């Protein structure tokens, strides 16, 4: 299976993401895909007690999880069918604490190269205040081998 | 605003110079010389890191209440395309968030023709003037 670089507007994949029922980790976390178009995917999570650590704020891993997914999916919407991606590196800044309410991770594509893909995500609260900012590097992989 | 700031020995050594500054953003430039090359003949990543760090530090000096002191304690770069010796690299630093003690910034480094060379983000410890 070739993973040769090819950038396409995969509207079909964007629509499939939007239409899919939350499954796996998304169901566990209570996250869902709120918006999806080629190059931009938004994940949404209603933060509650189940997402908070002992300090009373939403745990950083939860925020990282929706940011990572928004970034990977935004890249996937510009990849052809048969190819997905996997994160090989990720960095996040936690800018302010989140306690409850809707959190949105807005993923966008920065650059796509043959072997490396670059994306960023802003995590915003219900008042559009910046909660976290993330960036990641991903690698194209064949779709459907349990690696995406 | 740029002339109001002292230029560090490191800036002088690398030939980094101020281009422009706005509220929350600053642009600096560096001409990549042969001394800055890595073994492959491209501009060494550390040189690009220094430029990005400088642009983000400069951007912090444009916000209110004023930042009197800033030190980066975290710097992350993505090297997206190779930069060539002889190119002028332009870094645009932006303030993403500024609190009382820390600030989050981002940066784009572009080569000739606006080609994206690197993106960066930095976290700074800052001291701000009282309002």
Boltz contact constraints between the chains, C-beta under 6 A:
constraints:
  - contact:
      token1: [A, 91]
      token2: [B, 76]
      max_distance: 6.0
  - contact:
      token1: [A, 93]
      token2: [B, 104]
      max_distance: 6.0
  - contact:
      token1: [A, 95]
      token2: [B, 97]
      max_distance: 6.0
  - contact:
      token1: [A, 95]
      token2: [B, 104]
      max_distance: 6.0
  - contact:
      token1: [A, 110]
      token2: [B, 119]
      max_distance: 6.0
  - contact:
      token1: [A, 111]
      token2: [B, 80]
      max_distance: 6.0
  - contact:
      token1: [A, 118]
      token2: [B, 78]
      max_distance: 6.0
  - contact:
      token1: [A, 130]
      token2: [B, 97]
      max_distance: 6.0
  - contact:
      token1: [A, 133]
      token2: [B, 96]
      max_distance: 6.0
